[in-house]
């Protein structure tokens, strides 16, 4: 063969025409479409992994439905899709727990093109309207009333959905009326369905409320829940058994001074974890870890702790360490629960933040103290009063102040108790320069505020606490400490 003919044969072999002739499957694929997208969880504001995405043809003579599973970034894809019209949808445990079905989406696959079709769990406001409904408004048409809290109640032993469980939501409402301040504690109650699902409607659109699940003798703790501004919250609960023991004050006292009996709950559960500093990640040896009305443990040198004989179910965990801001959170005491990783923030970090944000707020300098003092609703102490008391530590003033006392609490630490509106003793909320400091012990207060730094102290029972310092459903009063 001549060199020129040999060269022509080689060119034909490697030309596009030659390639098509040798790869008929490539031509078929070029006539197909690609469909892809992302599945997004609008409630969690994150991609949804593990979603079963299904693509079904509308035409009866087209190939059957296909399935793809979204990856860790929520991505899915269908390759080699024949041209035509399709229905697109997805399944996920999140949808089951929300109690809703997402409408199918219409998509068109076009020959040789890539089409993007994103899918999403409905947003909070949309879910609230779907679950709780809407009402008519003459001014703005259809509007949603109140917030919604939904979730699933499961058994703590096996994780199975719990049917027939009573879920109660309770919150505090304060109304300013011409005749005075009206304080109410509304509550809503629902019963879980066969799949454990529940929905509480018309709760506060935003703010703090408390949830409790109960069936027979089994009950969760009263779990604090914060409804976000969009008015929709999902909160799952676990129900378990607990043994109850009533512990009474063993120190002989007059009836009017006796502390109320404490209820201690125990069970077969076990909760483990570690406590570290949020800033340095250093283990916090000696940190106190306590289940509300339950067992207490101290962290070891590695920051590790074990709460044995814990009541099963959803409980409130309290974590404290000297010099650190206390942490309070809901935890699930269930079989197979992984160890908790708890990080505490220093008081300095919390207070420095307040100084920056609120440096121009009058309450930071005790504004309102004199006005409230003139009202006479509480008990008021100035720096001069502290000197007259001869107080070495700030908490010393509460030893002899009428209506207050210092006693050791269930964790062994000393707390300030005040008289409640019903005459018994309780631990009040503590505010330092207007910042709520949850359940401070006497030692915590002394470490944070020296007597030389005190500008004024206000003490209130539940009935006389100013509205801005009332904690929802605390059932007790408040102590306000203002520094110079």
Secondary structure as UniProt FT lines:
FT   HELIX           3..14
FT   HELIX           16..22
FT   HELIX           24..30
FT   STRAND          33..41
FT   TURN            42..45
FT   STRAND          46..47
FT   TURN            49..50
FT   STRAND          52..57
FT   TURN            60..61
FT   STRAND          66..69
FT   TURN            72..73
FT   STRAND          75..81
FT   STRAND          84..91
FT   HELIX           93..98
FT   STRAND          105..109
FT   TURN            111..112
FT   STRAND          114..116
FT   STRAND          119..121
FT   HELIX           124..132
FT   STRAND          135..137
FT   TURN            138..140
FT   STRAND          141..143
FT   STRAND          147..155
FT   TURN            156..158
FT   TURN            163..164
FT   STRAND          166..170
FT   STRAND          173..177
FT   TURN            178..179
FT   STRAND          180..184
FT   STRAND          187..191
FT   TURN            194..195
FT   STRAND          197..203
FT   STRAND          207..215
FT   TURN            216..217
FT   STRAND          218..219
FT   STRAND          223..227
FT   TURN            229..230
FT   STRAND          232..234
FT   STRAND          237..239
FT   STRAND          243..247
FT   HELIX           255..257
FT   STRAND          262..266
FT   STRAND          269..277
FT   TURN            278..280
FT   TURN            285..286
FT   STRAND          288..291
FT   TURN            292..293
FT   STRAND          296..298
FT   TURN            301..302
FT   STRAND          304..310
FT   STRAND          313..320
FT   TURN            322..323
FT   STRAND          327..333
FT   TURN            335..336
FT   STRAND          340..344
FT   HELIX           347..357
FT   TURN            358..360
FT   HELIX           362..365
FT   TURN            366..368
FT   HELIX           369..375
FT   STRAND          379..382
FT   HELIX           383..389
FT   HELIX           394..398
FT   TURN            402..403
FT   STRAND          404..408
FT   TURN            410..411
FT   STRAND          414..419
FT   TURN            421..422
FT   STRAND          425..427
FT   STRAND          429..432
FT   TURN            433..434
FT   STRAND          435..437
FT   TURN            438..439
FT   HELIX           442..448
FT   HELIX           451..453
FT   STRAND          454..460
FT   TURN            462..464
FT   HELIX           467..469
FT   TURN            472..473
FT   STRAND          478..483
//
